[in-house]
Each structure stands twice: as structure tokens, then as C-alpha cells.
Amino acid sequence: MDFLVIENYRGTDLGLMGRVAAADGFRWHTVSAWQGEAVPEAAGAYRGLVVLGGAQDALADDDYPFLPEVCALIRAFHRLDRPVLGICLGSQLIARAFGGGNVLGRPVEFGWQAVVPTEEGRSDPVLATLEDGAPLFHWHSDTVTLPEGAVHLAQSDMTPVQAFRLGRATYAIQFHFETGLEDVRRWSETFPDDIRVHTPDWDTRFETEAARHASEADATGTALSRAWLSLL
């Protein structure tokens, strides 16, 4: 297998990134940690690691006791200089794993929103594929402060740290570039009550928002996916 995927919550998967990876001939193994599958203690033969998102916060060890194990696995891959990608909760777990802060309970950032690369991001091997103001899908309230030595790569109006890198190839990305239109549609159908709590008009706005942003978001997500996969 080319890389390992850790799923932290129901209804999450590689989405658009998985479709890109499969089309390009990559193979991966998924561990559904939220269902009780054991998180490996070592990198083994895997060439890379992807840690996906979830509704829980990055410090919720009492309810999700596997989270420290995921942090340990992130460090194990990083020590071997094998590419790591954390998305949403996964990015927050990377921050936790390397001593960054986890900032909980902020206002929700949801929907397709503009992301802007920093100067460092514009020259980064992965984030250079992100154009200024590209609309990417968001669903989070928590965020992070940068771990020591991190390179800040992207930001949005609501969230100063949308992406950072540690070392050569450990990437933490808050926004959901891995969700294409069909994945956002599935989330909207799977989690309608959760969405209505913070965005009560999403049912009526969805199609208009999708028509305006999804094509560019999917193209950006495809480019970002291929850029990270090229590190393997």
C-alpha cells in the first residue's frame, strides 16, 4: 500500500482526493479509528499518512481515546520524513502532536469560503497550487496556533492559520479541499440537523452556492491532492 488513512468520525473519507488517488494508481489502507479499529504504533511500510477530519475537538481524549495514538503515529511518520497530511481535525492533531495550541469553540466557518496563501505558501511545493481567494469548503470552529518551527502557508478572513508545514512534508490543512461537490452534497444530506444549528438556511442556499463555487473548488482540490500525492 502507498499510504495509510486514519478516519476519525463517521461519514468521512478521502472523497475527491480518493477519486484522484485511485485514478492515478495509488493504493491505500483505511483504519476507522472511530469504530474501534486499532491505530498502528509505527509507520511500517506505508510511504505516507493521511489523517482526516471529524466533529470532535483535538483534545477530546475521554470520548475518543485513540486521539493520542493518532498523534504518536503522526510523529512516527514525521521522524522518518515520510509525507503526512492532516485535514481539518487532522490538522489540529498535527498541531497538538508538535506542541502547538488547540483553540476550541470559535464561531463556525462553514461553506465555500476564500483561502489565501501566504508568501511562503506561494512557493510551497503543495500550496503553490492554491490561487489567491480560491473558494474551498470549510466546516469547523476550532483552530490552532502554530507549533515551533512551522511554516505558515495559508489563511482566511475567519481563520489566520488555514495551513502550515513542518519539516519537508508534514502538512496541516484546515479547509476541506478533499471534499468535492458530491461529498458536500452527501454531508448536507447526512448531517442536516448539525448544519442547521449554525447555518439554518443551508437547504435553500446550497444549490446556488454550489453553482457559484464548486467547479473551482473541485479543480483546486484536485490540484492540491495531486501535489501532495506527488511527495510519496
N, C-alpha and C positions, 0 to 999 in steps of 0.2 A: 504494500500500500504506500502511496505517496505521502499522505498526511492523515493526521488524526483530528477528529472533530468532537468537541465536547458540547452537548446540548444541556442547558441548564433549566429549561422550562418547557412546558407543553406548547405545541403549536409553533415551535421554532425549528428551522432547519436552514440549510445553506441557500435555499431559494434560488434567486438569479445566479448567484455565484456557483452554486452546484450545477446548474444547467451549463454555465460556461465551462466549468472544470470538466464535466463529462464530455462535452463536445470537443474539448482539447485533449482528451485522452488521459486525464488524471483519474486516479482511484483513491478512495479514502475509506476510513472506518469511523463509524459514529458510536460514541459512548453516550447513552442517555442517562446522565448522572441524576437527573430529576426523578427518574424511575427506579433508582437504586442500583444501576449498573456501576461497577467499581471503576474509579478513576485510576488509570495506571500510575505507578510510582516513578516510572522512568520513561524516557523518550523511545527506547527500543530502536527499531529500525525505521521508524517514521522520520521522514525528511522535514516535516513541518507540523504545526499545531494551529488549529482554529478554535477559539472559544466564543460561543455565541451568546446571545442576549437572554433576557428574562425579566419578569416583572418584579422580582425580589431585589433588594439592595445588596451591595457587595459585602456588607458586614452581617448578613442575616444567617450567621452560623447555627443558631439554635434551631431554626426551621429547615435549614439547608446545610447539614453538617459536612457536605462534600466540598464546600467552597474553599476551605484551607487546603484541601488536597489539590484543587484546581490551581491555586496559587503556587503550590510547590511544583506542580508539573510545568507551569509557565516558566518558573526559574530553571528547571532542569533543561528544557529546550534552549532557553536563552544562554545558559552556560556552555552548551555545545555549539552555539552560534547557528542553530537551526531556526528558520523563519517561524515567527509566532504572529498570529493575528487575533486580536480581541475586538469584538464588535459589541457596542452598547454596554451591557453588563460585563461582557468580556474585557472591554477596555478599562472598565472600573476595577476589575480584578487584576489587570496588569499594574495599574497604579498602586493598588494595595500590596501586590507582591513585591514591589520595589520601593515601598516606603512613602509613596505619595498619599495625599489625603483623599478621603471619600466624603463628599459634601452631599448630604441627604435632604430630601424634602423640599427642593426648589419648585417654582412653578413649572408646569408641564410644557415641554416643547414638543409639538405634535404636528404631523403633516409634512408636506413638501416645503422645506424652508431653505433659503440660500446659505451656502457654506463658502467661505473664502479662505484660500490657502495663505499661509504666512510667506515671508520671503524664503525661509528655509524650505517650506512646503513646495514652493515653485521649482526648486532644484532637486527635490527628493525623488528617488527612483520610482516610487509608487504614487505619491501625492501629486507629482507633476502632471498627471493625467486629469487632475481636477481643475476646471476652469473657474475663474472668479465668479462667484454668485450662482454657481450651479445649484439647482434645486434638488436636494436629497431628502429622503424620508426620515423623519425623526419620531421617536416615541420614548421620552424619558423625562424624568425630573431631576434625578441625581446627576452629579458631575464629579470632577476630580480636581486636585491640584497636582502639578507636575512633580514626579519623582526627581531626585537629584540626578543630573546628567541627561535628562530627557530633552529631546529636540521638539519644540512646539511646531506643529505642521499646519493646523487649520483651526478656524474659529467661526462662530456665527453670532448674530446680534444677541441672542439669549445666553449663549454658552461660550465663554472665552476659550476653553480647551475642547475642541472637537476632534483633534487628532494629535498624537505625538509618537515619537520613535525613541526606542532605547537601543543603543548599540547599532549594529549593522541592519538588523532585520526583525526586531520586535516592534510590531505596530499596534497601537491602540487607537481605534476609530469609534467615536461615539455614534455617529449617524449610521443609518441602516442602508448603506449602499448595496447590501446583498439582497435587498427586497425589491423585486421588480413589481410591475403593476399587478400581475396575478397574485403575488404574495400579499400585497397591501389589501387587495380585494378579499383574499382569504382571511386575513387578520380582521378586517372590518366585519366579516360575517361570523367569525369565531368569537370575537371579544366585543360585541356591540355594547353591552352594559358598561364595561370598563371604559370604553371610549366616550360614551355619553356623559360620564362623570365630569370630564374636563372639556369635551367638545360636543355639546348636545346637538349641534346642527350638522354633524358629520354626514349623516344619512343623506341629507339634501345637498350637501356641498361636494360629496365625493366625486361624482362623475365630472363636474365642472373642473375641480382641482386636478383630477387625473388627466383630462383632456389638455389642460394647460401645461402640466409639468412632467407627466410620466414618461413621455418619449425621451426627453433629455435626461431624466433621472436614470432610466434604464441604460441609455448609452454610456453615461458616466459610470454607473455601477459595473457594466461590462468591462470598461477600460480599467477601472481600479482592480477588479477581480483578476484580470489577465496580468496586470502589473505585479500584484503580489504573488500570483502563482508562478511567475517567471523567476522568482527568487528560489524556488525549490530545486 
